[in-house]
Amino acid sequence: MVLNLVFLIPYIAFLYGAAYSVQQVLEGVGLASSNFLELNNDEVIVGSYWSPAEAVTPILGLLLVYSIILIGALLAAGFVIARWRGVMVVFSVLALPGLLNIAGKWPQINYLPDSFFIGGGGALGSPLGLIPLLIISLLTGWCIIVIAYDTLNLNDKFRGYYDHLWYATALFAGIFFVADSVGNRHASNLAEGNRVSREASLYLLNQVRSYDHFCKGEDLKETPSCIWASDVQQTLNEYAAYGSGTFHLFGPTESAEIYAGIRSSVSEKEIIEIRDEIERYNRTVCPVEELGEGIRRYARPSGVCQQVPSEFCTSFPDPPEGLVDKYIMTHSVALASECIIPTLVVSRARQKNSSAAIASNQQGRYQRWWLYIALAAVVGGKIANSTTKVANLDQRSAYDRRRLVLSTLRAFSRGSRKITEIFKTLG
């Protein structure tokens, strides 16, 4: 019993890793779930739990059944190639991992992924977990073509037609490359946009804190802008902490959300007052000298007055026109809310678009995964064409090439007669 278990371990690990990869992809496309509900006697939900190991059990069973069928097909294909000698060769190759494991010579390969993503998350399982599926698909393609070539009495013309399919599959390599390239670009854009939004939020937070100190020092705590400076710090602190998976969900959809601070809403009139007071604060702390004929001399950069980094200030101030300097990003200011706040709003929209594109690409990755498995069967068929050529199947007689089918029909007929006789005896 123990010896039998040791023999089966390589095959069980092989299929178990394949089952995990299939479950991960099925979970990603929404066809399966690792979330299980607990019901009481009245069929009422009382709890739930996550168990990928439990979810892969049905898949493992299906793979096991299919593997048994595939083994029969492999032995049949071996019979086609070299009759009983071919059957023995195929059987020996299939039994080799188990025999080596009994001898302690088979490596312990871990086909399972390091982590499993509930809901998919774009994960495709582990690379080693894909190997069993590719091998199963390749052997399936090989068996089908070998048996079909023999049974249907095909010839070299079929190999030529098959090569048309084979060469066409090379185009898919370009599709995979372009799709992955586009997906990587969206992921890069999302990561870069999120970095800028977080750093811009932190930059504005530091300026707001300085303004808050100014308000307290000048006893202006009751003015709209000073109240805002005190309230908005929590909001900006949260923006600075939002990652690429959360900023596009909870970031500002409009500037009013930031001007509201911790309040649920703020009127347009109060927003104008806040912005007007901040503009006066900038002119006070960082004075602008009018030199005539439209020429101005702005305050020199200092610990308080600084020119905003260009990547934090990519949007113009909100309307109305003329309330503040439209080109605030070109000179030093103490509080750059006029360009950073619109930039954060635009950044959320861009990150949302990038996130949606990544989600769409993830679904495409699952489709390409299935296509890649199917291409392995095409590769198996290509190998089968070479196998039939090496085995000189074209030189055999039509009767000899159909011997597998005839033998199968005879075996089926004998089996049917025996089953009929058993039922007659029981009757």
LUMPAVO-817565 format. One line per field, with one value per residue (C-alpha): residue number from 1; residue in one letter; x, y, z. Coordinates in nm, 3 decimals, always signed. Example, Ala and Ser with C-alpha at 12.3 -4.5 7.8 and 13.67 -1.06 7.14 Angstrom:
! LUMPAVO-817565
seq <- c(1 / 2) $
type <- c(A / S) $
u <- c(+1.230 / +1.367) $
v <- c(-0.450 / -0.106) $
w <- c(+0.780 / +0.714) $
***
This chain:
! LUMPAVO-817565
seq <- c(1 / 2 / 3 / 4 / 5 / 6 / 7 / 8 / 9 / 10 / 11 / 12 / 13 / 14 / 15 / 16 / 17 / 18 / 19 / 20 / 21 / 22 / 23 / 24 / 25 / 26 / 27 / 28 / 29 / 30 / 31 / 32 / 33 / 34 / 35 / 36 / 37 / 38 / 39 / 40 / 41 / 42 / 43 / 44 / 45 / 46 / 47 / 48 / 49 / 50 / 51 / 52 / 53 / 54 / 55 / 56 / 57 / 58 / 59 / 60 / 61 / 62 / 63 / 64 / 65 / 66 / 67 / 68 / 69 / 70 / 71 / 72 / 73 / 74 / 75 / 76 / 77 / 78 / 79 / 80 / 81 / 82 / 83 / 84 / 85 / 86 / 87 / 88 / 89 / 90 / 91 / 92 / 93 / 94 / 95 / 96 / 97 / 98 / 99 / 100 / 101 / 102 / 103 / 104 / 105 / 106 / 107 / 108 / 109 / 110 / 111 / 112 / 113 / 114 / 115 / 116 / 117 / 118 / 119 / 120 / 121 / 122 / 123 / 124 / 125 / 126 / 127 / 128 / 129 / 130 / 131 / 132 / 133 / 134 / 135 / 136 / 137 / 138 / 139 / 140 / 141 / 142 / 143 / 144 / 145 / 146 / 147 / 148 / 149 / 150 / 151 / 152 / 153 / 154 / 155 / 156 / 157 / 158 / 159 / 160 / 161 / 162 / 163 / 164 / 165 / 166 / 167 / 168 / 169 / 170 / 171 / 172 / 173 / 174 / 175 / 176 / 177 / 178 / 179 / 180 / 181 / 182 / 183 / 184 / 185 / 186 / 187 / 188 / 189 / 190 / 191 / 192 / 193 / 194 / 195 / 196 / 197 / 198 / 199 / 200 / 201 / 202 / 203 / 204 / 205 / 206 / 207 / 208 / 209 / 210 / 211 / 212 / 213 / 214 / 215 / 216 / 217 / 218 / 219 / 220 / 221 / 222 / 223 / 224 / 225 / 226 / 227 / 228 / 229 / 230 / 231 / 232 / 233 / 234 / 235 / 236 / 237 / 238 / 239 / 240 / 241 / 242 / 243 / 244 / 245 / 246 / 247 / 248 / 249 / 250 / 251 / 252 / 253 / 254 / 255 / 256 / 257 / 258 / 259 / 260 / 261 / 262 / 263 / 264 / 265 / 266 / 267 / 268 / 269 / 270 / 271 / 272 / 273 / 274 / 275 / 276 / 277 / 278 / 279 / 280 / 281 / 282 / 283 / 284 / 285 / 286 / 287 / 288 / 289 / 290 / 291 / 292 / 293 / 294 / 295 / 296 / 297 / 298 / 299 / 300 / 301 / 302 / 303 / 304 / 305 / 306 / 307 / 308 / 309 / 310 / 311 / 312 / 313 / 314 / 315 / 316 / 317 / 318 / 319 / 320 / 321 / 322 / 323 / 324 / 325 / 326 / 327 / 328 / 329 / 330 / 331 / 332 / 333 / 334 / 335 / 336 / 337 / 338 / 339 / 340 / 341 / 342 / 343 / 344 / 345 / 346 / 347 / 348 / 349 / 350 / 351 / 352 / 353 / 354 / 355 / 356 / 357 / 358 / 359 / 360 / 361 / 362 / 363 / 364 / 365 / 366 / 367 / 368 / 369 / 370 / 371 / 372 / 373 / 374 / 375 / 376 / 377 / 378 / 379 / 380 / 381 / 382 / 383 / 384 / 385 / 386 / 387 / 388 / 389 / 390 / 391 / 392 / 393 / 394 / 395 / 396 / 397 / 398 / 399 / 400 / 401 / 402 / 403 / 404 / 405 / 406 / 407 / 408 / 409 / 410 / 411 / 412 / 413 / 414 / 415 / 416 / 417 / 418 / 419 / 420 / 421 / 422 / 423 / 424 / 425 / 426 / 427) $
type <- c(M / V / L / N / L / V / F / L / I / P / Y / I / A / F / L / Y / G / A / A / Y / S / V / Q / Q / V / L / E / G / V / G / L / A / S / S / N / F / L / E / L / N / N / D / E / V / I / V / G / S / Y / W / S / P / A / E / A / V / T / P / I / L / G / L / L / L / V / Y / S / I / I / L / I / G / A / L / L / A / A / G / F / V / I / A / R / W / R / G / V / M / V / V / F / S / V / L / A / L / P / G / L / L / N / I / A / G / K / W / P / Q / I / N / Y / L / P / D / S / F / F / I / G / G / G / G / A / L / G / S / P / L / G / L / I / P / L / L / I / I / S / L / L / T / G / W / C / I / I / V / I / A / Y / D / T / L / N / L / N / D / K / F / R / G / Y / Y / D / H / L / W / Y / A / T / A / L / F / A / G / I / F / F / V / A / D / S / V / G / N / R / H / A / S / N / L / A / E / G / N / R / V / S / R / E / A / S / L / Y / L / L / N / Q / V / R / S / Y / D / H / F / C / K / G / E / D / L / K / E / T / P / S / C / I / W / A / S / D / V / Q / Q / T / L / N / E / Y / A / A / Y / G / S / G / T / F / H / L / F / G / P / T / E / S / A / E / I / Y / A / G / I / R / S / S / V / S / E / K / E / I / I / E / I / R / D / E / I / E / R / Y / N / R / T / V / C / P / V / E / E / L / G / E / G / I / R / R / Y / A / R / P / S / G / V / C / Q / Q / V / P / S / E / F / C / T / S / F / P / D / P / P / E / G / L / V / D / K / Y / I / M / T / H / S / V / A / L / A / S / E / C / I / I / P / T / L / V / V / S / R / A / R / Q / K / N / S / S / A / A / I / A / S / N / Q / Q / G / R / Y / Q / R / W / W / L / Y / I / A / L / A / A / V / V / G / G / K / I / A / N / S / T / T / K / V / A / N / L / D / Q / R / S / A / Y / D / R / R / R / L / V / L / S / T / L / R / A / F / S / R / G / S / R / K / I / T / E / I / F / K / T / L / G) $
u <- c(+0.000 / +0.279 / +0.473 / +0.171 / +0.133 / +0.501 / +0.456 / +0.155 / +0.299 / +0.462 / +0.135 / -0.080 / +0.152 / +0.147 / -0.233 / -0.274 / -0.056 / -0.254 / -0.581 / -0.459 / -0.369 / -0.708 / -0.888 / -0.692 / -0.791 / -1.153 / -1.169 / -1.034 / -1.302 / -1.576 / -1.662 / -1.551 / -1.491 / -1.287 / -1.537 / -1.770 / -2.085 / -2.183 / -2.555 / -2.751 / -3.029 / -3.274 / -3.051 / -2.966 / -2.615 / -2.431 / -2.075 / -1.826 / -1.466 / -1.196 / -1.050 / -0.870 / -0.771 / -1.137 / -1.223 / -0.967 / -1.100 / -1.362 / -1.106 / -0.856 / -1.117 / -1.190 / -0.819 / -0.777 / -1.057 / -0.920 / -0.569 / -0.697 / -0.859 / -0.541 / -0.328 / -0.550 / -0.515 / -0.136 / -0.116 / -0.338 / -0.112 / +0.188 / +0.015 / -0.035 / +0.333 / +0.503 / +0.231 / +0.290 / +0.646 / +0.516 / +0.267 / +0.549 / +0.760 / +0.472 / +0.388 / +0.752 / +0.777 / +0.455 / +0.566 / +0.915 / +0.835 / +0.667 / +0.949 / +1.212 / +1.019 / +1.021 / +1.396 / +1.426 / +1.562 / +1.264 / +1.294 / +1.024 / +0.872 / +0.634 / +0.378 / +0.168 / +0.174 / +0.337 / +0.014 / -0.345 / -0.550 / -0.914 / -1.114 / -0.833 / -0.660 / -0.500 / -0.293 / -0.237 / -0.098 / +0.263 / +0.484 / +0.547 / +0.172 / +0.132 / +0.376 / +0.137 / -0.140 / +0.091 / +0.212 / -0.144 / -0.250 / +0.055 / +0.003 / -0.366 / -0.280 / -0.019 / -0.260 / -0.542 / -0.330 / -0.148 / -0.471 / -0.657 / -0.368 / -0.385 / -0.762 / -0.854 / -0.573 / -0.427 / -0.116 / +0.156 / -0.095 / -0.254 / +0.083 / +0.101 / -0.245 / -0.154 / +0.156 / -0.073 / -0.229 / +0.112 / +0.262 / -0.049 / -0.005 / +0.317 / +0.098 / -0.034 / +0.314 / +0.289 / -0.057 / +0.070 / +0.366 / +0.157 / -0.111 / +0.145 / +0.325 / +0.003 / -0.080 / +0.264 / +0.225 / -0.109 / +0.040 / +0.335 / +0.104 / -0.104 / +0.201 / +0.348 / +0.017 / -0.032 / +0.319 / +0.260 / -0.079 / +0.061 / +0.363 / +0.153 / -0.087 / +0.203 / +0.356 / +0.027 / -0.021 / +0.309 / +0.212 / -0.131 / +0.031 / +0.248 / -0.061 / -0.235 / +0.054 / +0.028 / -0.343 / -0.282 / +0.001 / -0.210 / -0.523 / -0.717 / -0.850 / -1.212 / -1.167 / -1.295 / -0.949 / -0.798 / -1.086 / -1.028 / -0.654 / -0.726 / -0.988 / -0.831 / -0.513 / -0.681 / -0.809 / -0.470 / -0.304 / -0.537 / -0.470 / -0.097 / -0.151 / -0.377 / -0.205 / -0.265 / -0.557 / -0.741 / -0.673 / -0.887 / -1.169 / -1.148 / -0.956 / -1.130 / -1.374 / -1.397 / -1.217 / -1.515 / -1.443 / -1.104 / -1.235 / -1.504 / -1.236 / -1.401 / -1.742 / -1.990 / -2.026 / -1.935 / -2.104 / -1.954 / -1.950 / -1.741 / -1.499 / -1.447 / -1.380 / -1.125 / -0.944 / -0.948 / -0.800 / -0.528 / -0.445 / -0.405 / -0.189 / +0.038 / +0.068 / +0.147 / +0.408 / +0.550 / +0.495 / +0.481 / +0.639 / +0.480 / +0.752 / +0.512 / +0.413 / +0.290 / +0.627 / +0.637 / +0.908 / +0.809 / +0.946 / +1.270 / +1.247 / +1.291 / +1.186 / +0.829 / +0.801 / +0.875 / +0.796 / +0.578 / +0.739 / +0.599 / +0.461 / +0.247 / +0.101 / -0.025 / -0.373 / -0.489 / -0.684 / -1.058 / -1.299 / -1.388 / -1.127 / -0.922 / -0.977 / -0.617 / -0.306 / -0.363 / +0.010 / +0.073 / +0.306 / +0.558 / +0.656 / +0.709 / +0.413 / +0.355 / +0.040 / -0.006 / -0.359 / -0.481 / -0.293 / -0.236 / -0.606 / -0.717 / -0.419 / -0.535 / -0.884 / -0.746 / -0.506 / -0.791 / -0.970 / -0.653 / -0.579 / -0.936 / -0.894 / -0.561 / -0.710 / -1.003 / -0.761 / -0.556 / -0.869 / -0.965 / -0.614 / -0.630 / -0.940 / -0.751 / -0.466 / -0.705 / -0.825 / -0.468 / -0.390 / -0.655 / -0.536 / -0.181 / -0.301 / -0.478 / -0.163 / +0.020 / -0.222 / -0.133 / +0.235 / +0.152 / -0.013 / +0.295 / +0.512 / +0.265 / +0.306 / +0.680 / +0.621 / +0.400 / +0.659 / +0.943 / +0.728 / +0.660 / +0.285 / +0.234 / +0.396 / +0.155 / -0.147 / -0.493 / -0.593 / -0.277 / -0.324 / -0.681 / -0.585 / -0.629 / -0.988 / -1.062 / -0.902 / -1.103 / -1.427 / -1.354 / -1.274 / -1.592 / -1.793 / -1.643 / -1.704 / -2.065 / -2.128 / -1.978 / -2.192 / -2.500 / -2.420 / -2.375 / -2.716 / -2.874 / -2.719 / -2.842 / -3.186) $
v <- c(+0.000 / +0.239 / +0.139 / +0.212 / +0.555 / +0.635 / +0.533 / +0.763 / +1.072 / +1.225 / +1.191 / +1.328 / +1.629 / +1.676 / +1.687 / +1.882 / +2.164 / +2.166 / +2.182 / +2.486 / +2.669 / +2.594 / +2.707 / +3.034 / +3.113 / +3.005 / +3.229 / +3.517 / +3.485 / +3.440 / +3.076 / +2.938 / +3.064 / +2.961 / +3.128 / +2.880 / +2.956 / +2.784 / +2.708 / +2.593 / +2.336 / +2.598 / +2.676 / +3.018 / +3.155 / +3.162 / +3.215 / +3.179 / +3.078 / +3.069 / +2.735 / +2.705 / +2.350 / +2.253 / +2.437 / +2.245 / +1.902 / +1.871 / +1.992 / +1.737 / +1.466 / +1.571 / +1.582 / +1.238 / +1.093 / +1.267 / +1.140 / +0.782 / +0.838 / +1.003 / +0.710 / +0.477 / +0.707 / +0.717 / +0.340 / +0.326 / +0.576 / +0.366 / +0.064 / +0.264 / +0.362 / +0.030 / -0.215 / -0.390 / -0.271 / +0.085 / +0.010 / -0.114 / +0.195 / +0.430 / +0.235 / +0.242 / +0.618 / +0.678 / +0.455 / +0.605 / +0.891 / +0.651 / +0.398 / +0.667 / +0.798 / +0.450 / +0.442 / +0.791 / +0.942 / +1.154 / +1.524 / +1.662 / +1.929 / +2.181 / +2.272 / +2.479 / +2.863 / +3.057 / +3.250 / +3.216 / +3.524 / +3.506 / +3.659 / +3.617 / +3.954 / +3.886 / +3.597 / +3.292 / +3.054 / +2.941 / +2.881 / +2.524 / +2.472 / +2.553 / +2.278 / +1.987 / +2.148 / +2.209 / +1.848 / +1.714 / +1.937 / +1.846 / +1.470 / +1.512 / +1.674 / +1.408 / +1.119 / +1.265 / +1.327 / +0.992 / +0.793 / +1.007 / +0.974 / +0.598 / +0.557 / +0.797 / +0.671 / +1.021 / +1.098 / +1.357 / +1.605 / +1.621 / +1.720 / +2.003 / +2.127 / +2.101 / +2.313 / +2.594 / +2.590 / +2.553 / +2.857 / +3.064 / +3.007 / +3.206 / +3.516 / +3.461 / +3.524 / +3.879 / +3.920 / +3.801 / +4.037 / +4.344 / +4.264 / +4.220 / +4.537 / +4.739 / +4.588 / +4.676 / +5.032 / +5.075 / +4.931 / +5.168 / +5.466 / +5.372 / +5.334 / +5.664 / +5.850 / +5.716 / +5.816 / +6.171 / +6.198 / +6.073 / +6.300 / +6.598 / +6.536 / +6.523 / +6.838 / +7.027 / +6.888 / +7.040 / +7.377 / +7.360 / +7.290 / +7.598 / +7.801 / +7.655 / +7.776 / +8.115 / +8.132 / +8.050 / +8.301 / +8.578 / +8.478 / +8.412 / +8.070 / +8.162 / +8.266 / +8.020 / +7.941 / +7.883 / +7.654 / +7.471 / +7.444 / +7.278 / +7.040 / +6.935 / +6.791 / +6.458 / +6.435 / +6.510 / +6.267 / +5.993 / +6.086 / +6.057 / +5.704 / +5.574 / +5.320 / +5.247 / +5.021 / +5.279 / +5.635 / +5.591 / +5.475 / +5.725 / +6.019 / +6.350 / +6.352 / +6.733 / +7.017 / +7.082 / +6.753 / +6.883 / +7.228 / +7.059 / +6.891 / +6.678 / +6.830 / +6.656 / +6.955 / +7.320 / +7.598 / +7.754 / +8.092 / +7.958 / +7.793 / +8.130 / +8.289 / +8.020 / +8.060 / +8.440 / +8.434 / +8.189 / +8.418 / +8.712 / +8.496 / +8.413 / +8.780 / +8.868 / +8.602 / +8.594 / +8.950 / +9.026 / +9.353 / +9.528 / +9.679 / +9.827 / +9.734 / +9.395 / +9.295 / +9.146 / +9.044 / +8.744 / +8.654 / +8.464 / +8.097 / +8.043 / +7.809 / +7.940 / +8.055 / +7.784 / +7.708 / +7.400 / +7.092 / +7.073 / +6.719 / +6.836 / +7.124 / +6.995 / +7.156 / +7.516 / +7.666 / +7.613 / +7.886 / +8.168 / +8.325 / +8.600 / +8.495 / +8.379 / +8.387 / +8.133 / +8.063 / +7.995 / +7.709 / +7.953 / +8.132 / +8.072 / +8.064 / +7.967 / +7.757 / +7.602 / +7.469 / +7.639 / +7.400 / +7.094 / +7.044 / +7.036 / +6.811 / +6.561 / +6.560 / +6.490 / +6.232 / +6.029 / +6.022 / +5.910 / +5.643 / +5.520 / +5.485 / +5.305 / +5.074 / +4.990 / +4.920 / +4.693 / +4.505 / +4.458 / +4.338 / +4.092 / +3.936 / +3.922 / +3.745 / +3.469 / +3.428 / +3.419 / +3.160 / +2.925 / +2.993 / +2.910 / +2.576 / +2.508 / +2.597 / +2.325 / +2.074 / +2.217 / +2.165 / +1.806 / +1.759 / +1.893 / +1.646 / +1.369 / +1.447 / +1.400 / +1.079 / +0.930 / +1.021 / +0.859 / +0.548 / +0.523 / +0.497 / +0.602 / +0.278 / +0.050 / -0.107 / +0.037 / -0.274 / -0.262 / +0.110 / +0.051 / -0.240 / -0.028 / +0.051 / -0.308 / -0.439 / -0.190 / -0.290 / -0.659 / -0.594 / -0.390 / -0.669 / -0.936 / -0.721 / -0.660 / -1.033 / -1.113 / -0.848 / -0.983 / -1.339 / -1.220 / -1.051 / -1.365 / -1.580 / -1.344 / -1.347) $
w <- c(+0.000 / +0.095 / -0.216 / -0.433 / -0.274 / -0.332 / -0.696 / -0.741 / -0.568 / -0.885 / -1.078 / -0.796 / -0.752 / -1.132 / -1.152 / -0.827 / -0.959 / -1.283 / -1.088 / -0.893 / -1.214 / -1.366 / -1.049 / -1.044 / -1.401 / -1.355 / -1.050 / -1.254 / -1.523 / -1.263 / -1.342 / -1.005 / -0.654 / -0.352 / -0.121 / +0.048 / +0.246 / +0.569 / +0.608 / +0.911 / +0.909 / +0.780 / +0.481 / +0.626 / +0.573 / +0.905 / +0.783 / +0.501 / +0.449 / +0.181 / +0.078 / -0.258 / -0.163 / -0.138 / -0.459 / -0.668 / -0.560 / -0.841 / -1.096 / -0.969 / -1.012 / -1.370 / -1.452 / -1.304 / -1.518 / -1.827 / -1.752 / -1.746 / -2.086 / -2.213 / -2.097 / -2.299 / -2.601 / -2.558 / -2.549 / -2.859 / -3.037 / -2.938 / -3.094 / -3.414 / -3.433 / -3.348 / -3.247 / -2.913 / -2.895 / -2.915 / -2.639 / -2.416 / -2.489 / -2.406 / -2.090 / -1.979 / -2.029 / -1.838 / -1.551 / -1.529 / -1.283 / -1.041 / -1.060 / -1.011 / -0.711 / -0.554 / -0.608 / -0.455 / -0.778 / -0.884 / -0.788 / -0.559 / -0.784 / -0.626 / -0.892 / -0.650 / -0.656 / -0.374 / -0.325 / -0.443 / -0.531 / -0.429 / -0.713 / -0.965 / -0.950 / -1.289 / -1.149 / -1.370 / -1.111 / -1.092 / -1.399 / -1.284 / -1.248 / -1.617 / -1.721 / -1.644 / -1.847 / -2.140 / -2.130 / -2.111 / -2.400 / -2.609 / -2.553 / -2.640 / -2.971 / -3.041 / -2.974 / -3.179 / -3.488 / -3.470 / -3.433 / -3.691 / -3.939 / -3.910 / -3.894 / -4.174 / -4.397 / -4.435 / -4.636 / -4.679 / -4.821 / -4.474 / -4.327 / -4.579 / -4.482 / -4.116 / -4.174 / -4.287 / -3.939 / -3.778 / -3.950 / -3.880 / -3.507 / -3.525 / -3.563 / -3.211 / -3.074 / -3.205 / -3.052 / -2.715 / -2.734 / -2.823 / -2.563 / -2.286 / -2.397 / -2.379 / -2.041 / -1.905 / -2.033 / -1.854 / -1.534 / -1.563 / -1.622 / -1.318 / -1.095 / -1.212 / -1.180 / -0.830 / -0.729 / -0.847 / -0.676 / -0.345 / -0.354 / -0.465 / -0.176 / +0.068 / -0.084 / -0.049 / +0.302 / +0.414 / +0.266 / +0.431 / +0.766 / +0.724 / +0.643 / +0.949 / +1.166 / +0.998 / +1.080 / +1.444 / +1.470 / +1.315 / +1.511 / +1.190 / +1.288 / +1.220 / +0.858 / +0.592 / +0.454 / +0.799 / +0.898 / +0.572 / +0.637 / +0.970 / +0.834 / +0.504 / +0.655 / +0.732 / +0.375 / +0.222 / +0.459 / +0.333 / -0.030 / +0.038 / +0.172 / -0.110 / -0.332 / -0.698 / -0.609 / -0.396 / -0.514 / -0.826 / -0.596 / -0.311 / -0.456 / -0.538 / -0.829 / -0.813 / -0.638 / -0.409 / -0.228 / -0.117 / -0.025 / +0.184 / +0.397 / +0.663 / +0.590 / +0.362 / +0.130 / +0.084 / -0.112 / -0.423 / -0.250 / +0.039 / -0.203 / -0.371 / -0.030 / +0.058 / -0.272 / -0.250 / +0.101 / -0.009 / -0.302 / -0.063 / +0.164 / -0.128 / -0.222 / +0.141 / +0.209 / -0.143 / -0.272 / -0.643 / -0.755 / -1.054 / -1.274 / -1.533 / -1.885 / -1.762 / -1.622 / -1.272 / -1.032 / -0.820 / -0.479 / -0.474 / -0.376 / -0.004 / +0.274 / +0.241 / -0.118 / -0.371 / -0.732 / -0.749 / -0.913 / -1.263 / -1.226 / -0.930 / -1.127 / -1.463 / -1.455 / -1.469 / -1.175 / -1.159 / -1.280 / -1.253 / -1.480 / -1.318 / -0.956 / -0.928 / -1.142 / -1.419 / -1.451 / -1.084 / -1.176 / -1.327 / -1.007 / -0.637 / -0.398 / -0.038 / -0.098 / -0.442 / -0.392 / -0.711 / -0.938 / -0.715 / -0.632 / -1.002 / -1.073 / -0.808 / -0.960 / -1.307 / -1.165 / -1.018 / -1.353 / -1.532 / -1.273 / -1.304 / -1.681 / -1.638 / -1.377 / -1.607 / -1.892 / -1.666 / -1.558 / -1.923 / -2.003 / -1.715 / -1.867 / -2.194 / -2.015 / -1.909 / -2.266 / -2.394 / -2.125 / -2.262 / -2.615 / -2.512 / -2.372 / -2.702 / -2.897 / -2.704 / -2.863 / -3.205 / -3.122 / -3.026 / -3.364 / -3.540 / -3.349 / -3.439 / -3.808 / -3.770 / -3.574 / -3.844 / -4.104 / -3.909 / -3.851 / -4.229 / -4.184 / -4.547 / -4.665 / -4.477 / -4.639 / -4.577 / -4.375 / -4.164 / -4.093 / -3.973 / -3.750 / -3.436 / -3.526 / -3.620 / -3.301 / -3.097 / -3.267 / -3.210 / -2.843 / -2.805 / -2.972 / -2.748 / -2.440 / -2.541 / -2.589 / -2.248 / -2.079 / -2.258 / -2.147 / -1.784 / -1.788 / -1.941 / -1.669 / -1.399 / -1.557) $
***
